[in-house]
């Protein structure tokens, strides 16, 4: 089928200039728009939209609504619509807008327009024909009406002219329905007005089996049954703001029909306004707030007051929490967390920071009534790490080193030469042999941190039973020599494991 098709981009925010779109008044079931709906120029996913529809304002001021936008690719905002005859019925500019309905909101795009031109073949033009044809058709019409009640036909035609056509029209009088239903139905909805004999007028959604609203003429009561933007007296949610005059004390009061219990109030306070929760039963302010004083709790509370208070539960800090405590250096003082036995006040332990005017500045962890005493606990500063006044060895030199052999040595297995340090102890493993023809006893050199505090000498036995001498110097040199002049070490396999002390 052939269509008169125009492609157009329509944006939610930005106006998009387009080429002039022109249709003819006589275009019927052939005028098509291909729509690309965007948001600030970006593709718009409308796959979750409940409906995509369009409205048109014609040049004569009347409006047309079309609910038949068909998806081409909803995930990319691509739709098409075939314009109805009524949309093109008025010559001139037609303003168009797309309406997107989602689960809980409606979005309108920016408007655009197209032009409807008149058609020489429209109903308002008279088609030119030759006279013979016209006369011949008049004679044929006279023959068909021979013997018929012409006046009756004319009267029936007058009644028909006064009736509303099936397609719709304008009625100037009043229609009275004693009872029954008056419905509206299309592929998207099925609604009806129902006037019950009991005097209740109802708007009913048959498709969803939902009473939208009712009006009882006997009680003059209007009730909404569907989801609405109205607040029901049974309760609901307000999404907007409620403004109240606060030139005097105003607020929300809570209680029973006979007793006022409490109220959330606002009242002027000098140049400010004070918001407060008031206990009307006990005649006391639970809390109050104004900008100059902040938020203040007046009654009993489970909150900690900044003037000092007691917490009975657990305090949990989040991953980004930071505690900042100021501390002066004018005189000796210790700050931190102090522990006491239940029911007592004497400090038994603590952790914190100690400073004084002489320059002492350290973190402490200790027991007793003075846990900051450096002779009785743990003391940590930038230059000291002591427990009960004694230095604590650091383990920052712990690690493992894989050693490289000299040209005079070679491995006897896939396991390399490894030195492991833990605290002040190094364990050395060396599966090696001294090459035949070697000119030096130096097998490898230990790195700093893995070297002994003095030169070490140790006899070792090869797999074949030859005795060698290992010498490890304080400079890290590891040498493998012969224990006797008659014992040839080169070419012999040794599995050497030695443990020694380092600084």
C-alpha positions in Angstrom: 0.0 0.0 0.0 1.1 3.6 -0.7 1.3 6.1 2.1 2.2 9.8 2.3 4.9 9.4 5.0 6.9 12.0 6.9 9.7 11.2 9.4 10.0 13.6 12.4 12.1 13.9 15.6 10.2 15.1 18.6 12.0 15.8 21.9 10.7 16.0 25.5 12.8 19.1 26.3 14.2 20.8 23.2 12.4 22.3 20.2 13.6 20.5 17.0 13.2 22.4 13.7 11.8 20.3 10.9 11.0 20.7 7.3 7.4 21.7 6.5 5.1 18.7 6.6 2.1 19.0 4.2 -0.9 16.8 3.9 -4.0 17.2 1.8 -7.6 17.5 3.2 -8.5 14.6 1.0 -5.8 12.2 2.3 -7.7 9.3 3.8 -6.0 6.4 5.5 -2.8 7.4 3.7 -1.2 10.2 5.8 1.4 8.7 8.1 3.9 10.1 10.6 7.0 8.2 11.6 8.0 9.5 15.1 11.4 9.4 16.8 10.8 10.5 20.5 14.0 11.6 22.3 15.0 13.2 25.6 17.5 16.1 25.1 18.5 14.4 21.8 19.1 11.0 23.3 17.2 7.9 22.5 14.2 7.3 24.9 13.3 3.8 26.1 9.5 3.6 26.1 9.1 -0.1 26.4 7.5 0.3 29.9 5.0 3.0 28.7 1.3 2.2 29.2 0.2 4.2 26.2 1.6 6.6 23.5 -1.1 8.9 22.1 -1.4 12.2 20.2 -3.6 15.3 20.3 -4.1 17.8 17.5 -5.4 21.3 17.5 -6.8 22.3 14.1 -6.9 25.7 12.5 -10.6 26.1 13.3 -9.8 25.6 17.1 -11.3 22.1 17.4 -9.2 19.3 18.8 -8.8 15.7 17.8 -7.3 12.9 20.0 -5.7 9.7 18.6 -4.8 6.7 20.8 -3.4 4.6 18.0 0.3 5.2 18.0 1.9 1.9 16.9 5.4 0.9 18.2 8.1 0.3 15.6 10.9 0.0 18.2 9.7 1.1 21.7 13.1 0.6 23.3 14.4 3.4 20.9 11.3 5.5 21.1 10.2 4.8 17.5 6.5 4.9 16.7 4.1 5.5 13.8 0.6 6.9 13.5 -1.9 7.0 10.6 -3.8 10.3 10.7 -7.6 10.1 10.8 -9.8 11.9 8.3 -11.1 14.1 11.1 -7.5 15.2 12.0 -7.1 16.5 8.4 -10.6 18.0 8.1 -9.7 21.7 8.5 -7.4 23.5 6.1 -4.4 25.3 7.6 -1.9 24.7 10.3 -2.4 21.7 12.7 -0.5 21.8 16.1 0.4 18.3 17.3 1.8 16.9 20.6 2.7 13.4 21.8 1.5 12.3 25.3 3.4 9.4 27.1 1.6 7.7 29.9 3.8 5.6 32.3 2.8 3.8 35.5 2.6 6.9 37.7 3.1 9.9 35.5 2.4 11.5 32.1 4.9 13.3 30.0 4.2 15.7 27.1 6.7 16.3 24.3 7.4 19.6 22.7 4.8 20.7 20.1 5.2 20.6 16.3 2.9 21.4 13.4 2.0 20.4 9.9 0.0 22.0 7.1 -3.3 20.7 5.7 -3.9 22.0 2.1 -7.3 22.1 0.5 -8.2 19.4 -2.1 -9.9 20.0 -5.5 -11.5 16.6 -5.0 -13.0 17.3 -1.5 -16.7 17.3 -0.7 -16.8 21.1 -0.9 -15.9 21.2 -4.6 -18.4 20.5 -7.4 -17.2 17.9 -9.9 -17.7 19.1 -13.5 -19.6 16.8 -15.8 -21.3 17.3 -19.3 -25.1 18.2 -19.4 -26.3 15.0 -21.1 -25.1 12.9 -18.2 -26.8 15.2 -15.7 -30.1 15.1 -17.6 -30.0 11.4 -18.2 -29.5 10.8 -14.4 -32.5 13.1 -13.7 -34.7 11.1 -16.0 -33.6 7.8 -14.4 -34.3 9.3 -10.9 -37.8 10.4 -12.0 -38.6 6.9 -13.3 -37.5 5.3 -10.0 -39.8 7.7 -8.0 -42.9 7.2 -10.2 -45.8 6.3 -8.0 -43.9 6.9 -4.7 -45.0 9.1 -1.8 -42.7 12.0 -2.5 -44.0 14.1 0.5 -43.4 11.2 2.9 -39.9 10.7 1.6 -39.2 14.5 2.1 -40.7 14.4 5.6 -38.6 11.3 6.5 -35.5 13.1 5.2 -36.3 16.1 7.4 -36.5 13.9 10.4 -33.2 12.2 9.4 -31.6 15.6 9.0 -32.6 16.5 12.6 -31.2 13.3 14.0 -27.5 12.9 15.2 -25.4 10.9 12.8 -23.8 7.7 14.0 -20.4 9.4 13.6 -21.4 12.1 16.1 -22.7 15.6 16.2 -24.0 18.5 18.4 -27.2 18.3 20.4 -28.8 21.5 21.6 -31.5 20.0 23.8 -31.6 17.9 27.0 -31.6 14.1 27.2 -33.2 12.5 30.2 -32.5 8.9 31.1 -34.7 7.6 33.9 -32.3 4.8 34.7 -29.8 2.5 33.1 -26.3 2.9 31.7 -24.5 5.3 29.4 -21.3 3.8 28.2 -18.1 4.6 26.3 -16.0 1.9 24.8 -12.9 1.7 22.7 -10.0 -0.8 22.5 -8.3 0.8 25.4 -11.2 1.3 27.9 -14.8 0.4 28.7 -16.5 3.0 30.9 -20.1 3.7 31.8 -22.2 6.0 33.8 -24.9 4.2 35.8 -27.9 5.8 37.5 -29.3 3.3 40.0 -32.9 3.3 41.1 -31.6 3.8 44.6 -30.4 7.3 43.7 -26.7 6.5 43.4 -24.9 7.8 40.3 -21.8 5.8 39.4 -18.8 6.0 37.1 -17.8 2.4 36.5 -14.8 0.8 34.8 -16.1 -2.4 33.3 -12.7 -3.5 31.9 -11.0 -3.3 35.4 -14.2 -4.0 37.4 -13.6 -0.8 39.4 -16.0 1.8 40.7 -14.3 5.0 39.9 -16.6 7.3 41.9 -20.2 7.4 43.3 -22.6 10.2 44.2 -25.5 9.6 46.6 -28.2 12.2 46.0 -29.9 11.2 49.2 -26.9 12.0 51.5 -25.3 14.5 49.0 -22.1 12.4 49.5 -19.4 12.0 46.8 -17.0 9.1 47.2 -13.9 8.2 45.1 -13.1 4.6 44.8 -10.2 4.7 42.3 -6.6 5.8 42.9 -6.8 9.6 42.9 -5.0 12.9 43.4 -7.5 13.7 46.2 -6.9 13.0 49.9 -9.6 10.7 51.3 -11.0 11.1 54.8 -9.9 7.5 55.5 -6.3 8.5 55.0 -3.8 8.8 52.1 -0.6 10.4 50.9 0.0 14.1 50.1 2.7 14.7 47.5 2.5 18.5 47.5 2.9 21.2 50.2 0.4 22.7 52.6 1.0 26.3 53.6 -0.3 27.6 57.0 -0.3 31.1 58.3 2.2 31.2 61.2 1.7 34.8 62.3 0.3 33.2 65.5 0.8 29.8 67.0 -0.5 27.3 64.5 -0.1 23.5 64.1 -1.5 20.1 63.9 -3.3 18.8 67.0 -3.7 15.1 67.9 -6.1 13.5 70.3 -9.6 12.1 70.7 -12.9 13.8 70.2 -12.8 15.0 73.8 -9.1 15.1 74.8 -6.2 17.0 73.2 -3.1 14.9 73.5 -0.3 16.6 71.6 0.5 19.0 68.8 3.1 19.8 66.2 3.2 23.6 66.2 4.9 26.7 64.8 5.0 30.1 66.5 6.8 33.4 66.0 9.8 34.0 68.3 11.3 37.5 67.8 12.6 37.7 64.3 12.5 33.8 64.0 9.9 31.1 64.0 10.1 28.2 66.4 8.9 24.7 65.6 8.0 22.6 68.6 6.3 19.4 69.7 4.0 20.0 72.7 2.6 17.5 75.1 -0.8 18.9 76.0 -1.5 16.2 78.5 1.6 16.9 80.6 1.9 20.6 79.6 5.6 20.3 78.4 7.6 20.9 75.3 9.0 17.5 74.0 11.4 19.3 71.7 11.7 22.6 69.9 13.8 24.1 67.1 14.8 27.6 65.9 17.8 28.6 63.8 19.6 30.6 66.5 19.5 27.8 69.1 19.2 24.6 67.0 17.4 21.5 68.0 16.8 21.0 71.7 15.1 18.1 73.5 13.2 19.1 76.5 11.9 15.9 78.0 13.2 12.4 78.7 14.9 11.0 75.6 17.0 8.1 74.3 19.3 10.7 72.7 22.7 11.6 74.1 22.9 15.3 75.1 26.1 17.2 74.2 26.4 18.5 77.7 27.1 14.9 78.9 24.9 11.8 79.3 25.0 8.0 79.8 24.5 5.5 77.0 23.4 2.0 77.8 23.4 0.4 74.4 25.8 -0.2 71.6 27.2 2.6 69.5 28.0 1.5 65.9 30.0 3.7 63.5 29.7 3.4 59.8 32.5 2.8 57.4 33.0 6.6 56.8 32.6 7.7 60.4 35.3 10.0 61.9 35.6 11.1 65.6 37.4 14.4 66.1 38.6 15.4 69.6 40.3 18.7 70.4 43.2 18.6 72.9 45.4 21.5 74.2 49.1 21.3 75.0 49.2 24.0 77.8 49.5 21.5 80.6 49.7 17.7 81.0 46.5 16.1 80.1 45.2 12.7 78.9 42.1 12.3 76.7 40.4 9.2 75.4 38.2 6.4 76.5 38.3 5.4 80.2 36.8 2.2 81.7 35.3 1.8 85.1 33.8 -1.2 86.9 30.0 -1.3 87.0 28.6 0.9 89.7 32.0 2.5 90.5 33.8 5.7 89.4 37.5 4.8 89.6 39.3 4.4 86.3 40.6 0.9 85.8 41.8 1.1 82.2 41.9 3.4 79.2 43.1 4.2 75.7 43.8 7.7 74.3 46.4 10.4 73.8 48.7 12.1 76.4 50.4 15.5 75.8 52.1 18.0 78.0 53.9 21.4 77.8 57.3 19.8 77.6 56.7 18.1 74.2 55.6 14.6 75.3 53.0 13.4 72.8 52.0 9.7 72.6 49.1 7.3 72.3 48.6 5.1 75.4 46.9 1.8 76.2 47.0 0.8 79.8 45.5 -0.4 83.1 45.1 1.2 86.5 43.8 4.6 87.6 46.4 6.3 85.4 46.4 4.2 82.2 48.4 6.9 80.4 51.4 6.2 82.7 54.1 5.0 80.2 55.7 2.7 82.8 52.6 0.6 83.2 51.2 0.2 79.7 51.7 0.5 76.0 53.2 3.8 74.6 53.3 4.7 70.9 54.7 7.8 69.3 56.5 8.8 66.2 59.8 7.8 67.8 58.8 5.2 70.4 57.0 1.9 70.7 57.3 0.6 74.3 55.5 -1.6 76.7 56.1 -0.9 80.4 59.0 1.2 79.4 60.7 -1.4 77.3 61.2 -1.2 73.5 59.1 -3.6 71.3 60.8 -5.2 68.3 59.3 -4.3 65.0 58.5 -6.9 62.4 58.7 -4.7 59.4 61.8 -6.6 58.1 59.9 -9.9 57.8 59.9 -11.3 54.4 61.4 -13.8 51.9 64.3 -13.4 49.5 65.0 -15.6 46.4 68.8 -15.5 45.9 70.8 -15.5 42.7 73.8 -17.9 42.4 77.2 -16.9 41.2 78.8 -18.4 38.1 80.7 -20.9 40.3 77.4 -22.4 41.7 74.4 -24.3 40.4 71.1 -25.7 41.7 70.6 -29.4 42.2 66.8 -29.2 42.2 63.9 -27.1 41.0 63.8 -25.5 44.5 65.8 -22.2 44.5 67.9 -20.7 47.2 65.5 -19.1 49.7 66.0 -16.9 52.8 63.0 -16.4 55.1 63.0 -13.8 57.9 60.6 -13.9 60.8 61.4 -11.5 63.6 65.1 -11.7 64.4 65.6 -15.1 62.9 66.5 -16.1 59.3 66.2 -19.6 57.9 68.3 -20.3 54.8 67.6 -23.2 52.3 70.3 -23.9 49.6 70.1 -27.0 47.4 73.4 -26.3 45.5 76.6 -27.7 44.2 79.9 -26.0 43.5 80.7 -26.4 39.8 83.7 -28.6 38.8 86.5 -26.3 37.7 85.2 -23.4 39.8 87.7 -20.8 40.8 85.8 -19.3 43.8 84.0 -20.6 46.9 81.4 -17.7 46.8 78.0 -19.2 45.9 75.7 -16.2 46.5 75.3 -13.0 48.6 72.5 -12.4 51.2 70.7 -9.1 51.0 70.5 -6.5 53.8 68.2 -7.7 56.6 69.1 -11.3 56.0 72.8 -11.2 57.1 74.1 -12.6 60.4 75.5 -10.3 63.1 78.8 -12.1 62.9 80.6 -14.5 60.7 79.2 -18.1 60.9 81.0 -21.3 60.1 79.2 -24.6 59.7 80.2 -28.1 58.5 77.8 -29.7 56.0 77.7 -33.2 54.4 77.0 -33.8 50.7 74.7 -36.5 49.4 77.7 -38.6 48.6 79.2 -38.1 52.1 81.8 -35.5 51.4 82.2 -32.9 54.2 82.2 -29.2 53.3 82.5 -26.0 55.2 79.9 -23.2 54.9 81.0 -19.7 55.8 78.4 -16.9 56.1 80.0 -13.5 56.6 78.3 -10.4 58.1 78.6 -8.8 54.7 76.3 -11.5 53.3 78.8 -13.6 51.4 77.9 -17.4 51.4 81.0 -19.6 50.7 81.2 -23.4 50.3 84.7 -24.8 50.8 86.4 -28.2 51.7 86.6 -29.3 55.3 90.0 -31.1 54.5 92.6 -30.7 51.8 91.9 -34.2 50.6 88.1 -33.8 50.3 87.2 -32.4 46.8 84.0 -30.3 47.1 83.4 -29.2 43.4 80.8 -31.5 41.8 79.2 -32.6 45.1 75.5 -32.1 45.8 74.5 -30.4 49.1 71.1 -29.8 50.7 71.9 -27.0 53.2 69.5 -25.6 55.8 70.8 -23.1 58.3 68.9 -20.9 60.9 70.7 -17.9 62.5 70.0 -14.6 64.3 70.0 -11.1 62.6 69.4 -7.6 63.9 
